[in-house]
Amino acid sequence: MQVSRILAEIDSEIERLQQARNLLVGAGGRQRVSSASKPVKRATRKRRISAEGRRRISEALKRRWAAKKKQSSGKKAN
């Protein structure tokens, strides 16, 4: 294939893609900005945990680490 023919095919492909783009964004050639495409910034709420919740988590972690310690000490004894 000759270089000039390759370039002509590339140019025709670019033209076809530009036409398709214009159909998608509108005949004016500018993109339409819809409210749906703008990112929505949400207010972040700080999550707070009660003293009771902290106590339950602390106790659960203590039980977990005690079990882990017991399990690892049992493996070393064997």
ABEGO torsion letter per residue (X at the ends): XBAAAAAAAAAAAAAAAAAAAAAAAEAAGBBBBBAAABBBBBBBBBBBBBAAAAAAAAAAAAAAAAAAAAAAAAAAAX
